[in-house]
Amino acid sequence: MLLAAVATEAPSLTLATSLVLAGLVLIAAEFFLPTMIIGLFGAVVSFAGIYLAAEAGWVTCLLYALGFLVVLALEFVAFRRLLPATAAGRAMINVSSNDGAAVPAAAGFAVYVGKTGKAVTVLAPSGTVEVDGTLLEGYSLDGFVERAAAVVVVEAAAGRVSVRRAR
């Protein structure tokens, strides 16, 4: 009689729920500590929780699996779309800016050929020139050029421009 009462009780889902949640936390930790091992272990732990939920029936198992997939999708959206918009996220993925740098990130220097600018630093034979308000790395084909001298861009190269003294 006691055995019949135990057999009709619904199984406890505490362990299954705990395993699925712990697995999702480990998968989330993978975004901060990319090792693949933590995320893989989190997936295994979550699947073990889903498997244990099957004791309560296939409907419960299906609900746990769907819940796992929904939360996993939300984690991906949060960490791939929202996190980079925060200061902590930018620090994690090492986003930096080239604003104000002597060499802009874009390599489209051909637009400066033929334009006149000035030497911001001494060109001996390379240094920094300003053309159209943009700082560029310049290489002097005339050798030494003093600071504030007028220069003309004669050639665009990868990452710099070649200049001559303006006459």
Secondary structure, DSSP 8 states (H G I E B T S, - for coil): -HHHHHHHS----HHHHHHHHHHHHHHHHHHHS--SHHHHHHHHHHHHHHHHHGGG-HHHHHHHHHHHHHHHHHHHHIIIIIGGGSHHHHHHTT----TT-SS-S---GGGGTT-EEEESS-BSSEEEEEETTEEEEEEETTS-B-TT-EEEEEEEETTEEEEEE--
